[in-house]
Amino acid sequence: VQLQASGGGLVRAGGSLRLSCAVSGRSFANYNMGWFRQAPGKEREFVAAISWTTGHIHYADSVKGRFTISRDTASNMLYLQMNSLKHEDTAIYYCAASRVGVSAVVARYDYWGQGTLVTVSS
């Protein structure tokens, strides 16, 4: 499975961004997809995850109500719509694929994209 994230950038607090992740490779429909982020000096943390087949979704409490994860199975794309952005959302955002299920655990993800930087100015 190959993952290519894009869409990061600089945005003011309160603004919006949409991240995209192009998914390719053999049998990725059997995987579950997630978004994680890593701020400078901090550990990588879970943001949201979605089942590629059922659409079941799980969010971190810190983004619930502000971020929306979605996937387009026809075009093999994963998305993260981020609204009401806060300075503390500043991080490198990664898309990832897991065979284990819709999970918030970093170690359960087998494949990772290269990351895209989101900077929220206060």
ChimeraX attribute file (.defattr): number of C-alpha atoms within 10 A of each C-alpha:
attribute: neighborCount
match mode: 1-to-1
recipient: residues
	/A:1	17
	/A:2	16
	/A:3	21
	/A:4	19
	/A:5	24
	/A:6	19
	/A:7	16
	/A:8	18
	/A:9	14
	/A:10	13
	/A:11	18
	/A:12	14
	/A:13	17
	/A:14	14
	/A:15	14
	/A:16	16
	/A:17	18
	/A:18	16
	/A:19	22
	/A:20	22
	/A:21	25
	/A:22	17
	/A:23	22
	/A:24	15
	/A:25	9
	/A:26	8
	/A:27	8
	/A:28	18
	/A:29	17
	/A:30	15
	/A:31	22
	/A:32	24
	/A:33	32
	/A:34	32
	/A:35	28
	/A:36	22
	/A:37	22
	/A:38	18
	/A:39	17
	/A:40	9
	/A:41	6
	/A:42	9
	/A:43	9
	/A:44	17
	/A:45	17
	/A:46	23
	/A:47	24
	/A:48	26
	/A:49	29
	/A:50	24
	/A:51	22
	/A:52	24
	/A:53	13
	/A:54	8
	/A:55	15
	/A:56	13
	/A:57	18
	/A:58	19
	/A:59	20
	/A:60	15
	/A:61	10
	/A:62	12
	/A:63	17
	/A:64	12
	/A:65	12
	/A:66	13
	/A:67	20
	/A:68	19
	/A:69	23
	/A:70	21
	/A:71	19
	/A:72	11
	/A:73	12
	/A:74	6
	/A:75	10
	/A:76	14
	/A:77	17
	/A:78	25
	/A:79	22
	/A:80	23
	/A:81	14
	/A:82	20
	/A:83	17
	/A:84	15
	/A:85	23
	/A:86	19
	/A:87	15
	/A:88	13
	/A:89	20
	/A:90	20
	/A:91	21
	/A:92	18
	/A:93	28
	/A:94	26
	/A:95	31
	/A:96	29
	/A:97	29
	/A:98	24
	/A:99	16
	/A:100	12
	/A:101	18
	/A:102	23
	/A:103	23
	/A:104	19
	/A:105	13
	/A:106	15
	/A:107	8
	/A:108	15
	/A:109	21
	/A:110	13
	/A:111	15
	/A:112	20
	/A:113	20
	/A:114	14
	/A:115	23
	/A:116	21
	/A:117	20
	/A:118	22
	/A:119	21
	/A:120	20
	/A:121	16
	/A:122	11
